Amino acid sequence: MPDSLLAWRDKFPILATKTYLINNSLGAMPASVRDSLAEYTDLWATEGVVAWDTWLPEVANVAGILEDIIQAPRGSMTMCQNVTNGLAAVLSCLEIDYPRNQIVHCAGEFPTVEYLLDAQRRVGAEVVRVGDDPLVFPADELLDAISDRTALVVISQVLFRTAELVDVRPFVKKAHDRGALVCLDAYQSVGSVPFNVMELEVDFLVGGSVKWLCGGPGAGYIYANPRLVHRLEPRDAGWFSHARPFGFEPPPIEYAKGIARFTGGTPNMPAYYQAREGYKIIREVGVRAIWEKARRQTQIIYDGARQRGYTVNSPERLDQRGNHVTVDLPGAEQVKGELIRRGFVVDYRPGAGIRIAPHFYNGDDECRAILDEIEAIRRTL
């Protein structure tokens, strides 16, 4: 059956020279990024400070593309630099007062999330880290840990090591029943797994552009549920969080309406121009089409790895798996290095294995070829 999505391959230069299968780590760069960055630099070169009149509206315009991708209401998202900044802004809205001073998360979260949450102990938070095996999502334990003392639950929709796809709805329901807020880390799902953020009913969503969105580094994003954003007052605020940033007024801050209060300091405009190109492509291709293709291709990888006797540290069931497969075997890190030398681009995560992540522009033949190459390398070790 012809794969119509392969028509997009010409839009991504790296695919002409490499078998690029690490899209859950760094998506391939769209060729149009060069022109988009030139648009940014030409404005700076020719308009100087007046370029801000064109740059600033792009913050909301770029966020608006993301709103389309996750079916969020217009004006519910803004840009930031990365997940660390976004989550820090969310945490800065909380009043950590005993007895409601718990922050709950699990051991499988990305390290930047864990580091930031652990640091909240210094401001009086009781940080509850559930589970001890980062390859196993402790669903029952996490659910049990949410209590009347919980202020915030932080949870990933897709776990970065294993690609386990988490049904977050039971955790959101219990958190809300107990008066807690929920922040969803959607870095590994936005652009790869279709969902409606309003239907999930999460209070916050944070993520970035490096992976499935093909937007590169420096462009993170924050969503805040419209039902509560008006009463949030982030301490991690900057001059663009003010209702009138160009009024240059002294404190106390008068927060901007809606999501703009999370904008913080001076926007990272080059990154947003860069990220815009990947966002537009993902919106046009459609996350549903990306997801359906990934289900087929990750199954090819999963089955092929198992047939060769490799350990697969990703869920077997399609409805529990995101868009990559983690394959482990003796000498996996060395195998990864040799794969890259041979033009097969993947990565390795300690304790987990080699992550293989096809995107909509990859062919089924590439998914089979990398397994053949791993086997050929394994035989030489």
Secondary structure, 3 states (H helix, E strand, C coil): CCCHHHHHHHHCHHHHCCEECECCCCCCCCCCHHHHHHHHHHHHHHHHHHHHHHHHHHHHHHHHHHHHHCCCCCCCEEEECCHHHHHHHHHCCCCCECCECEEEEECCCCHHHHHHHHHHHHHCCEEEEECCCCCCCCHHHHHHHCCCCEEEEEEECECCCCCEECCCHHHHHHHHHCCCEEEEECCCCCCCCCCCHHHHCCCEEEEECCCCCCCCCCCEEEEECCCCHHHCCCCCCCHHHECCHHHCCCCCCCECCHHHHHCCCCCCHHHHHHHHHHHHHHHHHCHHHHHHHHHHHHHHHHHHHHHCCCEECCCCCHHHECCCEEEECCCHHHHHHHHHHCCEECEEECCCEEEEECCCCCCHHHHHHHHHHHHHHHHHC
